[in-house]
Amino acid sequence: MYILLALVGACALGIAVHFLIGGRDLRGVAVTPAIATALAGLVYTGMQWLGVGEDSIWLWLASILGSVAVAAALTVGIVASRRRSDASAKAALGI
């Protein structure tokens, strides 16, 4: 049941990160929260399988803050890739 706390926390922080990163018109509104939530679930489960207890701060930091940091980095990469793609398409069309 504690995994739900990690998932909700990562999703809420993912929503906040979505609004902090520019280029919102180049990506979907649910991309960053979805990445953060999925990564939080994977990290939490993986660390539980490795024997990290629910009382460990490292479990919570890695699953919530770590997943949000990775989601932010991936979102920045998605926006940069989309800008390059749009620029090359405009150049090809002569716009």
N, C-alpha and C positions, 0 to 999 in steps of 0.2 A: 504493500500500500504506500510505502514511503516514496516509491518511484513516481507516484502522481505529483508529489510536491516538487520533485526535480523537473518533471515535464511541464507543469504549470509555470514554475519559475522561469524556465528557459523560454517558454513561449511568450510570457509577459515581457521579459527583457528583449526577446527577439522583435517584438512589436515596437519597443522603444528604439532599438537599433535601426529598424526600418525607417523610422522618421528622422533619425540623426544622419543617415547616409544620404548623400545627394543622388540624383538620377532616378528618383522614384518613378518617373514617366517611362523609364527604360526596362522596368521589371514589374512583376506582379506584386500585389500587396501582401501575399502570403508566403513569398519565397523565403525571406529571412526568418520569420517565425517557424516555418516548416522545417527548414534546415536545422535551426537551433533545437527544436523539439526532438527531431529524429536523432540527432547526435547526442542529446542528453539521455535519451533512452538507451542508446547503444553503449555509451560510456558508463552509465549507472549499472547496467546489466553486466557489462564486462568486468567492472571493478568488483561487483558483488561475487561473480564467479571466481575472481582471483582471491577472494577472502577478505576484502576490505569491508569492515563493519559499517552499519548505518550511523554509528556514533562518531565516525571519523570525519573530520573537517575536509580531508582530501577528497573524499567521495563527493561531497557537496560542491566543493570548489571546482573540481574537474568536470562534474556532470552539468553544472549550471553555468558557471562563468567560462569554463573552457569551451563548452559547446557554443556559447554566444560569441566568444571571440573568434572561433573558427567560422561560424556563420557570417559574422561581419566581414571577415577576410574573403570568404567565398562570394559574398554579395558585391564587394568592391571589385572583385575579379569579373563577375558577371556583367557589371555596369561597364567596366573598361572594355571587355570583349564586345559588348553590344555597341559601344561608341565606335570602336575600330571597324566593326562590321558595317555600321551605318555609313561611316565616312568612306569606306571602300566602295560601297554600293552607290553612293552619291557621285563619287569620282568616276565610276564606270558608266554611269548614266549622263555624266557631264552636267550635273546640277550644281 
